Amino acid sequence: MFVLGFFLFLYFRLYRRKPCAEICNLREEDLIELEASAVGLNHVDVDGNDGCMVNGAGLAMATMDLIKIAGGEPANYLDVEGTADAKRIE
């Protein structure tokens, strides 16, 4: 989990720390996550069959927990953040 957190930290902070951009290989990143990030959304892909579109990472974690309690397996979550509107979601 630490390795995943470290690479997510690098990925989302590339614009602030230019030396990190030099050591990060974007070819190894998930294409869907890169596309979501390009439009200001956060997408995390996990194994499962139920997807979540949420407004905040805390809500995403709680929703994924509820899916597990109900017997499902979370497939991914798309964090649209608080500034999302219908046009941005399209």
Buried (B, 14 or more C-beta within 10 A) or exposed (E): EEEEEEEEEBBEEBEEEEEBBEEBEEEEEEEEBEEBBEEEBBBBBEEBEBBBBBEEEEEBBEBBEEBEEEEEEBBBBBBBEEEBEEEEEE
